[in-house]
Amino acid sequence: MIDIEKLREQVAAIASKREALLRLLEQPDLGTLRIDVNQAIEEMDDLLEEFKQVFPGSDL
């Protein structure tokens, strides 16, 4: 059985990394990695949105 509180903690940990990815995008020498960073942000946003739909009222 899934421990919901543990799942919330893990998703919150993922959400906290989003800001670091946004700061990384500000680096002028990122080159082609910019594509991967953008993709990671998009997938993270999708994951967080799905989590909020499944667990309404969850604060992240």
Backbone as ProteinMPNN parsed JSONL, in Angstrom:
{"seq_chain_A": "MIDIEKLREQVAAIASKREALLRLLEQPDLGTLRIDVNQAIEEMDDLLEEFKQVFPGSDL", "coords_chain_A": {"N_chain_A": [[0.833, -1.174, 0.0], [0.452, 2.266, -0.703], [2.027, 4.864, 0.988], [0.554, 7.748, 1.601], [1.395, 10.163, 2.742], [4.166, 9.973, 2.552], [4.42, 9.939, -0.213], [3.483, 12.516, -0.789], [5.572, 13.992, 0.38], [7.699, 13.264, -1.272], [6.862, 14.265, -3.757], [6.755, 16.963, -3.124], [9.482, 17.404, -2.717], [10.414, 17.1, -5.316], [9.076, 19.245, -6.516], [10.382, 21.353, -5.284], [12.751, 21.491, -6.635], [12.27, 22.732, -8.997], [12.706, 25.509, -9.138], [15.491, 25.618, -9.201], [15.981, 24.563, -11.733], [14.854, 26.577, -13.287], [16.607, 28.678, -12.716], [18.869, 27.619, -13.859], [18.233, 27.804, -16.554], [18.757, 30.453, -17.015], [21.416, 30.64, -17.47], [23.858, 31.665, -19.712], [25.577, 30.029, -21.173], [24.504, 27.533, -21.642], [23.8, 26.124, -23.904], [22.899, 23.377, -25.997], [21.787, 21.95, -23.953], [19.751, 23.402, -22.936], [17.377, 22.672, -24.145], [16.847, 20.176, -22.955], [16.562, 20.967, -20.29], [14.326, 22.617, -20.453], [12.464, 20.671, -21.224], [12.472, 19.044, -18.957], [11.364, 20.795, -17.072], [8.797, 21.138, -18.156], [7.801, 18.497, -17.963], [7.905, 18.167, -15.215], [6.059, 20.102, -14.412], [3.75, 18.96, -15.507], [3.592, 16.588, -14.008], [3.22, 17.656, -11.405], [0.778, 18.951, -11.745], [-0.926, 16.789, -12.327], [-0.704, 15.418, -9.901], [-1.942, 17.245, -8.19], [-4.522, 17.098, -9.185], [-5.248, 14.479, -8.598], [-4.939, 14.421, -5.853], [-6.606, 16.591, -4.518], [-6.334, 19.767, -2.924], [-3.857, 19.443, -1.926], [-0.996, 20.976, -0.771], [1.688, 22.276, -2.433]], "CA_chain_A": [[0.0, 0.0, 0.0], [1.206, 3.505, -0.816], [1.935, 5.807, 2.096], [0.217, 9.012, 0.959], [2.236, 11.234, 3.287], [5.494, 9.791, 1.951], [4.268, 10.365, -1.599], [3.428, 13.985, -0.771], [6.924, 14.478, 0.67], [8.531, 13.061, -2.452], [6.423, 15.202, -4.784], [7.203, 18.284, -2.666], [10.915, 17.469, -2.976], [10.538, 17.331, -6.76], [8.62, 20.614, -6.78], [11.381, 22.304, -4.792], [13.861, 21.53, -7.599], [11.856, 23.492, -10.175], [13.376, 26.812, -9.112], [16.879, 25.408, -9.638], [15.954, 24.415, -13.19], [14.598, 27.899, -13.861], [17.867, 29.422, -12.609], [19.773, 27.034, -14.846], [17.877, 28.355, -17.863], [19.303, 31.802, -17.12], [22.84, 30.547, -17.803], [24.029, 31.917, -21.154], [26.403, 29.011, -21.827], [23.818, 26.251, -21.493], [23.839, 25.45, -25.202], [21.8, 22.474, -26.349], [21.16, 21.434, -22.727], [18.555, 24.219, -22.702], [16.233, 21.863, -24.594], [16.593, 19.171, -21.917], [16.084, 21.644, -19.087], [12.935, 22.992, -20.743], [11.664, 19.44, -21.202], [12.356, 18.629, -17.554], [10.406, 21.705, -16.428], [7.464, 20.803, -18.666], [7.379, 17.221, -17.384], [7.686, 18.409, -13.796], [4.782, 20.808, -14.301], [2.694, 17.975, -15.768], [3.523, 15.713, -12.837], [2.631, 18.39, -10.287], [-0.634, 19.189, -12.058], [-1.621, 15.513, -12.147], [-0.749, 15.142, -8.469], [-2.967, 18.114, -7.608], [-5.841, 16.595, -9.615], [-5.515, 13.232, -7.89], [-5.001, 14.744, -4.433], [-6.991, 17.995, -4.398], [-6.069, 20.381, -1.647], [-2.454, 19.243, -1.523], [-0.174, 22.174, -0.921], [3.065, 22.017, -2.875]], "C_chain_A": [[0.886, 1.248, 0.0], [0.955, 4.374, 0.413], [1.751, 7.196, 1.49], [1.11, 10.143, 1.464], [3.649, 11.169, 2.702], [5.478, 10.256, 0.497], [4.229, 11.89, -1.682], [4.817, 14.581, -0.526], [7.819, 14.368, -0.564], [8.155, 14.038, -3.569], [6.837, 16.622, -4.397], [8.704, 18.461, -2.907], [11.179, 17.726, -4.458], [10.172, 18.771, -7.086], [9.668, 21.638, -6.353], [12.556, 22.44, -5.75], [13.534, 22.381, -8.823], [12.582, 24.834, -10.259], [14.833, 26.694, -9.58], [16.948, 25.253, -11.159], [15.717, 25.759, -13.871], [15.864, 28.761, -13.809], [18.876, 28.908, -13.639], [19.487, 27.581, -16.242], [18.455, 29.744, -18.084], [20.781, 31.797, -17.517], [23.033, 30.709, -19.313], [24.793, 30.816, -21.889], [25.785, 27.615, -21.778], [23.808, 25.442, -22.801], [22.623, 24.559, -25.438], [21.139, 21.839, -25.121], [19.893, 22.2, -22.379], [17.291, 23.44, -23.084], [15.857, 20.844, -23.517], [16.039, 19.799, -20.649], [14.63, 22.078, -19.277], [12.013, 21.783, -20.672], [11.438, 18.974, -19.769], [11.343, 19.496, -16.815], [8.983, 21.375, -16.87], [6.946, 19.508, -18.032], [7.112, 17.363, -15.889], [6.348, 19.108, -13.576], [3.608, 19.863, -14.528], [2.496, 17.057, -14.564], [2.832, 16.409, -11.667], [1.144, 18.656, -10.512], [-1.448, 17.907, -11.862], [-1.746, 15.159, -10.668], [-1.85, 15.967, -7.807], [-4.373, 17.663, -7.996], [-6.223, 15.356, -8.842], [-5.706, 13.48, -6.394], [-5.35, 16.224, -4.27], [-6.722, 18.523, -2.987], [-4.656, 20.175, -1.161], [-1.678, 20.509, -1.781], [1.237, 21.782, -1.283], [3.746, 23.32, -3.142]], "O_chain_A": [[1.941, 1.271, 0.633], [-0.188, 4.586, 0.818], [2.692, 7.757, 0.927], [1.533, 10.992, 0.679], [4.248, 12.201, 2.397], [6.424, 10.894, 0.036], [4.871, 12.483, -2.549], [5.189, 15.568, -1.16], [8.6, 15.273, -0.858], [9.031, 14.575, -4.247], [7.231, 17.404, -5.263], [9.148, 19.553, -3.262], [12.078, 18.492, -4.805], [10.876, 19.439, -7.844], [9.819, 22.677, -6.996], [13.291, 23.425, -5.677], [14.427, 22.713, -9.603], [13.02, 25.241, -11.335], [15.338, 27.576, -10.274], [17.873, 25.758, -11.794], [16.311, 26.046, -14.91], [16.155, 29.492, -14.756], [19.64, 29.684, -14.214], [20.414, 27.796, -17.024], [18.625, 30.168, -19.227], [21.333, 32.841, -17.863], [22.438, 29.972, -20.099], [24.665, 30.688, -23.107], [26.505, 26.62, -21.865], [23.806, 24.211, -22.775], [21.488, 24.923, -25.129], [20.06, 21.257, -25.229], [19.056, 21.713, -21.62], [16.263, 23.547, -22.415], [14.678, 20.673, -23.207], [15.153, 19.236, -20.006], [13.806, 21.927, -18.376], [10.913, 21.862, -20.124], [10.336, 18.558, -19.414], [10.552, 18.989, -16.02], [8.068, 21.336, -16.048], [5.79, 19.435, -17.615], [6.189, 16.742, -15.362], [5.596, 18.753, -12.669], [2.593, 19.945, -13.836], [1.366, 16.787, -14.156], [1.965, 15.827, -11.015], [0.348, 18.593, -9.575], [-2.539, 17.945, -11.293], [-2.782, 14.655, -10.234], [-2.599, 15.462, -6.971], [-5.313, 17.828, -7.219], [-7.383, 15.187, -8.468], [-6.529, 12.831, -5.748], [-4.484, 17.026, -3.921], [-6.869, 17.806, -1.998], [-4.286, 20.674, -0.099], [-1.701, 21.05, -2.886], [1.904, 21.054, -0.548], [4.915, 23.338, -3.525]]}, "name": "protein", "num_of_chains": 1, "seq": "MIDIEKLREQVAAIASKREALLRLLEQPDLGTLRIDVNQAIEEMDDLLEEFKQVFPGSDL"}
